[in-house]
Every structure is written in C-alpha cells, then in structure tokens.
Amino acid sequence: MDIVNRLVEQRPLVIFSKSSCCISHSVMQLINSYGANATIYQLDDMSNGQEVDKALQRLGLKPSIPAVFIGQRLVGGAKEIISLQIQGRLVPMLKEAGAIWV
C-alpha cells in the first residue's frame, strides 16, 4: 500500500483506471466536468500496474478500478462517486481538497 500512498501524496485528486474501462472513463468525465484536474494513473500503461492493482484490492476495492482519492483519502469507486454526486457532496469535497477552485 506504500506504493499507492506514494502515488497519491501531495495530489488533491487521483484516479486509478484502466484504459479499457468504460466505467472509469465515465467517472473521469463526471469529475472533469467540474473543472477538476485529476492525476490519472492508467494501470495497464504502468510497468508496476499489477502491483498497484493488488495494493488497491488490499484496500478493499472490488473491483479495484476506478479508484478515486480526494485529498489523499480513498473515496472509493464508481458507486461511491455517483452517490456523492447525487447527495451533492462531490463538489464540496473537490473544493475542500483544492482540486477545483470554483
């Protein structure tokens, strides 16, 4: 999990994804629609992608992608992001983390 911590530290918004995952793409589009500039890690393009994937699974994510970290805190996957959006809590979280400035 240290590998995941190193990748998310000092970044307000990080999304772990795979280029072939349409759900990840949808989550990224939703978050980008608010003007957020996420750091995106495509696991299938990373030399240590399998190691990162296993570390995300150890954090309890099933499936492991998409995995969204806001303010260096694991928020969850698509289900959690959509839930936050519906509750009106996603944008305030992004603002608080410094991922958007609106």
N, C-alpha and C positions, 0 to 999 in steps of 0.2 A: 504494500500500500504506500510505501515511501515513494515509489515511482509516480503514483497518482498525485500525491501531495506535492512533489517537486514540480509537476506539470501545471498544477492549479495555483501555486503560491504566487502572490503579487499580481494576480489577474482577477478583475472583477467578475468576469463571465467566461466560463469554459464549457464547451460542449464536446463530448466524445461521441464519435459517429463512425459509420462505415459508408463508403461512397455508394454502395448498392442499397442502402436502407431508406425506403421512401418515408417511413415514419420519422427518422432523424431529419430528413430534408424538410418535412412539414414543421417540425419543432423549430428548426433553424429559421425558416421563413417567418413563422409567428414572432419569434424573438427579434429578428431583424426588422420586422415591420414597425417596431417601436424605435428604431434608430440605434439599437444596441449593436455594438461591435464586439462580437464574441471571438475568443480564441477557439478555433476549431481544430480538433485532432481527429483525423481520419485514420482509424486503427489499421485499415487494410493498406495504407500507404506508409505506415511506420515500421521501421526494422524491428522494433520491440512491441509491435501491436498486439501479439498474442499474450505477452506478459502483462501489458496494460489491461487487456480484456479480462484476464484471470484476476487481476487485482480489483477491477470493478465488480466482478462477480463475488469476490470475498467481502465486498462492502454491502452485499445483499441485493444487488441489482440483477433481476432476472426478467427479461433479457438485459444484458449488460449495456446495450446501447438503445436509444440515445441515453447518455448520462450527462446531466446538467448540474454544474456547480455555479452558484451565485454567491459572490462574496466569500469564496474559498470554502463554502459549505455545500455538501451534496444535497441537492433539492430532490433529485430522482430522475425518472424517465418521462416519457410522453404523458402518461396518465397523470402524474403529479403536476406537470407544467400546464396541461389543459385544465385541471382542477383549479389551480391558482388563477388562471386566466378567467375562468367562469366566476370565481369568487371575487374578482377584482383586486387580487393581491399580487399578481405578477409584476405589474409596472412599478408599484411601490418598492418591491424587493429589488428590482433592477436599478431604480433610482438610489436606494439606500446603499447599494454596493458600488455605485459610481459607474455602472455600465451604460446608463443613459443620463442625459443632462437636461431633459425637457421638464 
